[in-house]
Amino acid sequence: MFLFDNWYVAALSSEVSGGAPLARMICGKPVVLFRTPDNRVAALEDRCMHRGMPLSAGKLCAEGRALQCPYHGLEFDASGACINAPGQATIPRAMRVLTYPVHEQADLVWLWPGDPALADPADIPALGHGDDPQWQMFGEAYFEFKAPWGMILDNLMDLSHIAYVHVAAINGDPEAHYNARMGVSTDEDAKCVHVKRALPNCNPPPQYTAGYAFKGRIDRWQEFEGSASGVNAWSGGTDAGTGAFEGSREGGVQLRHFTGLTPATEGSCHYFFHGVRNFALGDEQVAAKLKAGLVATLREDQHILEAQYARLLETGSRPLVSLAADVGGLQMRRLINRLLDAEAARRPAAQAIPVASANIDAMLALGLAKQ
């Protein structure tokens, strides 16, 4: 089941060039992205209107203004219009490819797969650091997980798993993770769920000590804002007892990162990561260590989630039991269900977008069932 009326990350800006088209499946819809000569990103349905050939298998033409179908050479521009049909003087009026609203912001390309009339770029989640020069990129990454969107949201809204999954780079102190003080709240107007975790007087993880010399133990925080588009995060640590939990966070380590989660199919998800730091600025060795730790951490999540999903597919009729640490994910499920209900109410039955059927236990496993 997909939420269509929502902004999703379609690509890292660096992935979309004027040299070749980029194919992505988004909410079960085939999409092709390309960059026009004026540096705008275009998003078309990846399907030629003549015989259904994937346009992403073709090439850019008309000086980069259009995509050429590799089957019969038809050319479609950024508006979806066919601007050339070889051997035919008159182009049928209906020879037009679907287009999707797209917006580039903060090194990410966002796409709206639902009703175009509702696509407002002001609703795109703002990255917490903005354009502040005191924050520098430490890593961006793209992965495709063979696990559903809702399940990955569950994973990001519950970081108690760090104690067991991410031992090498970001753990630091297993006991502090499963005993963390946690608060959860829901902002209906902003369509997001906030999770705050406090890890007092704990050992710093290698990710932090790679670029900062702490005096000893630290007070560590992890704060998240989850939405249907992904998760904005602010994490860090300062020397223990220096007021981190009261808002005094000067010195030490701070990281801000956004994880964009975009449903590909019912059982797969695009995973985009964009992270910045405010320490060891200009130190490329620290940046390289952080990037290596990031990639390793995401691979660990990928291994766990794909194994989990494969087993759930085999045992879908068996119930699952929640724990206290699941409260953030459960609130996120409820919020998404409200968004799904609102979207369904906006569409007459004849226009409803069909979704794959699933039993209630499977939906619970994917993080999309009603609670």
PAVEX-981740 format. One record per residue (C-alpha): residue in one letter; chain; z negated, x, y negated. Coordinates in pm, whole numbers, plus 32768, in hexadecimal, padded with zeros to 4 digits. Each point is the difference from the previous one (the first is absolute). Layout:
! PAVEX-981740
SITE/a/A/Z/X/Y
...
***
This chain:
! PAVEX-981740
SITE/m/A/8000/8000/8000
SITE/f/A/806A/8093/7EB3
SITE/l/A/7F8C/7FCB/7E9C
SITE/f/A/814A/8007/7F43
SITE/d/A/7F93/7FB4/7E9B
SITE/n/A/7F66/8154/7FC6
SITE/w/A/805A/8159/7F7B
SITE/y/A/801C/810A/810F
SITE/v/A/8051/8172/7FEF
SITE/a/A/8162/8028/8080
SITE/a/A/8019/817A/7FD7
SITE/l/A/7F79/8133/7F57
SITE/s/A/80D0/8041/7EC9
SITE/s/A/8066/814D/8095
SITE/e/A/809B/7F4F/812D
SITE/v/A/8101/7F3E/7F35
SITE/s/A/811F/80D2/7F7F
SITE/g/A/8158/7FD1/7F71
SITE/g/A/8092/80BF/8122
SITE/a/A/7FC9/7F19/8128
SITE/p/A/7F78/7EA3/8049
SITE/l/A/7EA9/7FCD/809C
SITE/a/A/7FC6/7EF4/8108
SITE/r/A/7EB0/7F4D/8020
SITE/m/A/7F8F/7ECE/80C1
SITE/i/A/7F0B/7F3C/7F23
SITE/c/A/7F53/7EC4/8079
SITE/g/A/810B/7FDF/810C
SITE/k/A/8117/8019/7EFE
SITE/p/A/80FE/811F/800B
SITE/v/A/800F/80A7/7EA9
SITE/v/A/80D3/811D/7F79
SITE/l/A/7F94/80C6/7ECD
SITE/f/A/80CE/80E6/7F24
SITE/r/A/7FE8/809B/7EA6
SITE/t/A/810B/7FB5/7EFD
SITE/p/A/808E/80FF/7F09
SITE/d/A/7F10/7F82/7EF1
SITE/n/A/7EDC/8053/80EC
SITE/r/A/7FAA/7E97/8056
SITE/v/A/7FAA/7F9E/8166
SITE/a/A/80C7/7EE4/809B
SITE/a/A/7F93/7F3A/8132
SITE/l/A/80FC/7F35/80C9
SITE/e/A/7FF9/7F4C/814B
SITE/d/A/8078/8103/80FA
SITE/r/A/8116/7F1F/807E
SITE/c/A/816B/7FED/7F97
SITE/m/A/8071/7E9C/7FB2
SITE/h/A/8144/8035/80C0
SITE/r/A/7F96/8054/8163
SITE/g/A/7E8D/804D/7FE1
SITE/m/A/801E/817A/8013
SITE/p/A/7ECE/80C2/7F7F
SITE/l/A/805D/807F/7EA7
SITE/s/A/7F0B/8120/802B
SITE/a/A/80F5/8090/80FD
SITE/g/A/80FD/8021/7EE6
SITE/k/A/800A/80DA/7ECB
SITE/l/A/7FDC/7FEE/7E87
SITE/c/A/8148/7FCB/7F4A
SITE/a/A/808C/7F9D/7EAB
SITE/e/A/7F5A/8135/7F69
SITE/g/A/7EB3/7F9D/809A
SITE/r/A/8002/7E9A/7F7B
SITE/a/A/803B/7F54/814F
SITE/l/A/7FDB/8010/8179
SITE/q/A/8133/8008/80DC
SITE/c/A/7FF3/7F4F/8150
SITE/p/A/8072/80F3/8110
SITE/y/A/80B5/7EEC/80C2
SITE/h/A/810C/7F7D/7F10
SITE/g/A/7FB3/80BA/7EBE
SITE/l/A/7F75/7EE0/7F30
SITE/e/A/7F36/807C/7ED7
SITE/f/A/7EC4/7F57/7F7D
SITE/d/A/7F55/805C/7EBA
SITE/a/A/7E8F/7FF1/7FA0
SITE/s/A/801B/7E8C/7FAD
SITE/g/A/807E/7FB6/815F
SITE/a/A/8160/7FAC/7F87
SITE/c/A/812E/8079/80C0
SITE/i/A/80CA/80CD/7F08
SITE/n/A/8115/806F/80EC
SITE/a/A/809A/7F70/813D
SITE/p/A/8110/80F2/8072
SITE/g/A/8152/7F5A/8035
SITE/q/A/7F96/7EBD/7F56
SITE/a/A/803D/7FB0/7E93
SITE/t/A/7F15/7ED5/7FF3
SITE/i/A/7E98/8026/8071
SITE/p/A/7F5C/7EC2/808C
SITE/r/A/7EF0/7F81/7F17
SITE/a/A/7F09/7FF0/8121
SITE/m/A/8033/8170/8051
SITE/r/A/7EAF/805F/7F6B
SITE/v/A/7EDA/80B0/80A7
SITE/l/A/7E98/7F8D/7FD1
SITE/t/A/7F33/80D4/7F10
SITE/y/A/7E88/8032/7FE1
SITE/p/A/7F28/8035/7ECA
SITE/v/A/7FA4/816F/7FEF
SITE/h/A/7F2A/80C9/7F0E
SITE/e/A/7FB5/8174/7FF1
SITE/q/A/7EA3/8061/7F8E
SITE/a/A/7F1D/812F/802F
SITE/d/A/80EB/80B6/80F0
SITE/l/A/801C/7ECD/80E0
SITE/v/A/811B/7F05/802D
SITE/w/A/7F7D/7E9B/801D
SITE/l/A/80BF/7EDA/8095
SITE/w/A/7FC2/7E87/8002
SITE/p/A/808E/7F5C/813E
SITE/g/A/7F9F/7E9A/7FA1
SITE/d/A/8064/7F06/7EF3
SITE/p/A/80A5/80D0/7EEB
SITE/a/A/7F89/7F0D/7EF5
SITE/l/A/7E97/8066/8047
SITE/a/A/803B/8178/7FF0
SITE/d/A/7F36/8083/7ED7
SITE/p/A/7FDD/817D/7FEB
SITE/a/A/7EB4/7FCA/7F4D
SITE/d/A/7F72/7F9C/8154
SITE/i/A/8045/8157/8098
SITE/p/A/7EB5/80B3/8049
SITE/a/A/7FBA/810D/7EFE
SITE/l/A/7FA6/8156/8089
SITE/g/A/7EA4/805A/7F89
SITE/h/A/8051/814D/7F5C
SITE/g/A/8121/7F88/7F27
SITE/d/A/80B1/8124/7F56
SITE/d/A/7EC4/80C7/7FB2
SITE/p/A/805C/8177/7FFD
SITE/q/A/7EA5/8050/808A
SITE/w/A/8076/7F76/814E
SITE/q/A/8103/80BA/80D0
SITE/m/A/80BF/7F9A/8135
SITE/f/A/7F74/808A/8145
SITE/g/A/80E4/7F47/80EC
SITE/e/A/80EB/7EE4/804A
SITE/a/A/807C/7F97/8154
SITE/y/A/80C1/7EF9/80C0
SITE/f/A/7FC6/7F95/8168
SITE/e/A/806E/7EDA/80D1
SITE/f/A/7EE8/7F80/80DE
SITE/k/A/804C/7F3C/813D
SITE/a/A/7EE5/7F13/7FAB
SITE/p/A/7FF0/7EC7/7F26
SITE/w/A/7FB9/7FF7/7E8E
SITE/g/A/7EBF/7F34/8023
SITE/m/A/7F6D/80ED/8100
SITE/i/A/8038/8129/7F19
SITE/l/A/7F5A/7F44/7EE1
SITE/d/A/7ED4/7FD2/80E6
SITE/n/A/7FFA/8176/803D
SITE/l/A/8005/805A/7E8E
SITE/m/A/7EF5/7F03/7FA0
SITE/d/A/7F0A/808E/8100
SITE/l/A/7FC4/8176/7FE2
SITE/s/A/7EE7/8012/80FD
SITE/h/A/810B/807D/80F2
SITE/i/A/8010/814A/7F3E
SITE/a/A/7ED0/8078/80C5
SITE/y/A/80C9/7FFC/8142
SITE/v/A/8172/8011/7FA7
SITE/h/A/8018/80F3/7EDB
SITE/v/A/7F1C/8119/806E
SITE/a/A/80C8/8127/7F7A
SITE/a/A/8050/7FBC/7E91
SITE/i/A/7F3B/7EE2/7F68
SITE/n/A/7ED1/7FC0/80DD
SITE/g/A/7EFB/80FD/7F92
SITE/d/A/7ED4/7F3A/807D
SITE/p/A/802F/7EFC/8117
SITE/e/A/7EA7/7F66/7FDB
SITE/a/A/8038/7FC7/7E8B
SITE/h/A/813A/7F37/804B
SITE/y/A/7F70/7F07/80F4
SITE/n/A/7EC2/7FDC/7F31
SITE/a/A/80B1/7FE0/7EB0
SITE/r/A/7F7E/7EFD/7F09
SITE/m/A/8114/7F00/7FCE
SITE/g/A/804B/7EE8/7F0B
SITE/v/A/8124/7F0C/8011
SITE/s/A/8084/7F08/7EFF
SITE/t/A/813B/7F2E/7FD7
SITE/d/A/80C2/7FD2/7EBD
SITE/e/A/80CF/7EC5/8031
SITE/d/A/80AE/8019/7EAE
SITE/a/A/8071/8166/8040
SITE/k/A/8048/7FAC/816E
SITE/c/A/7F3B/8127/8080
SITE/v/A/7EC9/8063/80C4
SITE/h/A/7F17/8115/7F88
SITE/v/A/7F3F/80DD/80F4
SITE/k/A/7F05/8105/7F8B
SITE/r/A/7F5D/80FC/80E9
SITE/a/A/7EEC/80F1/7F9C
SITE/l/A/7FB2/8131/80D6
SITE/p/A/7ECB/80A4/7F63
SITE/n/A/7F8A/8162/8045
SITE/c/A/810B/8058/8100
SITE/n/A/80C9/8133/805E
SITE/p/A/814B/802A/7F41
SITE/p/A/8141/7FE9/80CF
SITE/p/A/80FC/811F/8018
SITE/q/A/80EB/7F36/7F23
SITE/y/A/7F05/8028/7EE2
SITE/t/A/7F89/8164/803B
SITE/a/A/816A/8079/8003
SITE/g/A/8002/7FF0/7E86
SITE/y/A/7E99/7FEB/7F81
SITE/a/A/7EBF/80C5/803C
SITE/f/A/7EE1/7F09/8029
SITE/k/A/7E97/8078/7FF1
SITE/g/A/7FB5/7F5E/814E
SITE/r/A/7FF5/7E93/8067
SITE/i/A/80B5/7EF9/7F32
SITE/d/A/7FF7/7E93/7F9C
SITE/r/A/814D/7F71/806F
SITE/w/A/80A8/7EB7/7FA7
SITE/q/A/812C/7F3E/8081
SITE/e/A/807B/7ED8/7F34
SITE/f/A/812A/7F29/8064
SITE/e/A/80CA/7EE3/7F72
SITE/g/A/80C9/7F5A/8111
SITE/s/A/8123/7F14/7FC0
SITE/a/A/8128/7F7C/80C2
SITE/s/A/80C8/8128/7F75
SITE/g/A/7F12/810D/807C
SITE/v/A/7EBF/80AF/7F9C
SITE/n/A/7F9E/80B4/7EBF
SITE/a/A/7EEB/80FB/8044
SITE/w/A/7F12/80D9/7F35
SITE/s/A/7F2D/80F5/80C3
SITE/g/A/7F3F/813D/7FBC
SITE/g/A/7EB7/80B4/7FFA
SITE/t/A/7F14/80BE/7F1B
SITE/d/A/7ECE/80D3/8045
SITE/a/A/7EEF/7F24/8093
SITE/g/A/7F12/7F67/7F05
SITE/t/A/80E1/802C/7ECE
SITE/g/A/803C/7E8A/7FC6
SITE/a/A/8147/7FB6/80B4
SITE/f/A/7F90/7EA3/8065
SITE/e/A/7F8D/7FB5/7E9D
SITE/g/A/8159/8058/7F73
SITE/s/A/7FCE/8170/7FA9
SITE/r/A/8122/80A1/80B6
SITE/e/A/8054/8130/7F2E
SITE/g/A/803D/8138/80CC
SITE/g/A/802F/7FFB/8175
SITE/v/A/812F/7F65/80A5
SITE/q/A/80BC/7EBF/7FB8
SITE/l/A/8134/7F76/80AE
SITE/r/A/80CA/7ECC/7FA7
SITE/h/A/8102/7F87/80F3
SITE/f/A/80D3/7ED0/8049
SITE/t/A/8071/7F9B/815A
SITE/g/A/8126/7F11/7FF6
SITE/l/A/801E/7F29/8137
SITE/t/A/814A/7F4C/8034
SITE/p/A/8048/7F27/8131
SITE/a/A/813E/8070/80AC
SITE/t/A/8001/7F1A/8130
SITE/e/A/7EF2/7F30/80A7
SITE/g/A/7F93/813A/80BA
SITE/s/A/8047/811D/7F0E
SITE/c/A/7FA2/8066/7EA0
SITE/h/A/8071/80F7/7EF5
SITE/y/A/7EE0/80DA/7F89
SITE/f/A/801E/80AB/7EAD
SITE/f/A/7EFA/80ED/7F71
SITE/h/A/7FE6/8080/7E9B
SITE/g/A/7ECE/80CF/7FA2
SITE/v/A/7F80/80C7/7ED5
SITE/r/A/7ED0/80DF/7FC0
SITE/n/A/7F39/806C/7ECE
SITE/f/A/7F85/8150/8083
SITE/a/A/809E/8156/803C
SITE/l/A/8119/7F98/7F16
SITE/g/A/812C/80E5/801B
SITE/d/A/7F83/80A3/8141
SITE/e/A/8124/7FDD/80F0
SITE/q/A/7F3A/8086/8127
SITE/v/A/7F01/7EE9/7FDA
SITE/a/A/811B/7F03/7FDE
SITE/a/A/809F/8082/813F
SITE/k/A/7EB7/7FE6/80BF
SITE/l/A/7FCA/7E9E/7F84
SITE/k/A/8164/7F9D/8060
SITE/a/A/7FD6/8094/815D
SITE/g/A/7EB7/7F46/802A
SITE/l/A/80A3/7EC0/7F86
SITE/v/A/811D/8013/80FD
SITE/a/A/7F0F/8050/811B
SITE/t/A/7F21/7EDB/7F9E
SITE/l/A/8123/7F0B/7FF7
SITE/r/A/8078/807A/8153
SITE/e/A/7EA3/7FBD/808A
SITE/d/A/800A/7E9C/7F79
SITE/q/A/815C/7FD0/808B
SITE/h/A/7F94/806D/815C
SITE/i/A/7ED3/7F15/8001
SITE/l/A/80B1/7ED0/7F71
SITE/e/A/8134/8019/80DB
SITE/a/A/7F2A/8026/813A
SITE/q/A/7F26/7EDC/7F91
SITE/y/A/812B/7F1D/7FC1
SITE/a/A/80A5/8056/814C
SITE/r/A/7EC4/7FA0/80BA
SITE/l/A/7FD5/7EBD/7F39
SITE/l/A/8161/7F9B/805E
SITE/e/A/7F9D/802A/816C
SITE/t/A/7EB9/7F3E/7FDD
SITE/g/A/8050/7F0C/7EE6
SITE/s/A/7F47/7EDB/8096
SITE/r/A/7EB4/80B7/8004
SITE/p/A/7F19/7FC9/7ED2
SITE/l/A/7F85/810E/7F14
SITE/v/A/7EA4/801A/7F69
SITE/s/A/7FBF/8071/7E98
SITE/l/A/7EF0/80EE/7F85
SITE/a/A/7F4D/801C/7EB2
SITE/a/A/80F1/8110/7F89
SITE/d/A/8122/7F0B/8024
SITE/v/A/7F97/7F2D/7ED6
SITE/g/A/8103/8098/7F13
SITE/g/A/8119/7FC3/80F4
SITE/l/A/7F8B/7E9E/8044
SITE/q/A/7FFB/7FB1/7E8C
SITE/m/A/815F/8091/7FE7
SITE/r/A/8076/7F1F/811B
SITE/r/A/7F76/7ECE/7F53
SITE/l/A/80A6/8060/7EB8
SITE/i/A/8151/8034/80A7
SITE/n/A/7FE6/7EB2/80B2
SITE/r/A/7FC9/7F56/7EB2
SITE/l/A/8136/80AF/7F77
SITE/l/A/80C8/7F97/8133
SITE/d/A/7F8C/7E96/7FD8
SITE/a/A/805D/8002/7E8F
SITE/e/A/8157/808E/804E
SITE/a/A/803E/7EFA/810D
SITE/a/A/7F9B/7EEB/7F0E
SITE/r/A/8102/8078/7F02
SITE/r/A/811E/7FD8/80F7
SITE/p/A/8086/7EB1/8077
SITE/a/A/8004/7FEA/817B
SITE/a/A/817C/801C/8004
SITE/q/A/7FEB/814D/7F46
SITE/a/A/7EDB/8093/80C0
SITE/i/A/803F/815E/807E
SITE/p/A/7FE6/8002/817D
SITE/v/A/7EF8/80E2/8099
SITE/a/A/7FC8/8077/8160
SITE/s/A/7F07/7F2B/80C2
SITE/a/A/7EC1/80A3/807E
SITE/n/A/7EC0/7F88/809E
SITE/i/A/7EC1/8005/7F37
SITE/d/A/7F6E/812D/80B4
SITE/a/A/8132/80D3/7FB8
SITE/m/A/7FF4/7F98/7E94
SITE/l/A/7E93/8062/7FED
SITE/a/A/8058/8152/808E
SITE/l/A/8105/802C/7EF0
SITE/g/A/7F07/7FA5/7EF3
SITE/l/A/80B4/7EC3/7F93
SITE/a/A/7F45/7EE3/80A9
SITE/k/A/7F29/7F09/7F45
SITE/q/A/7E8D/8048/8016
***
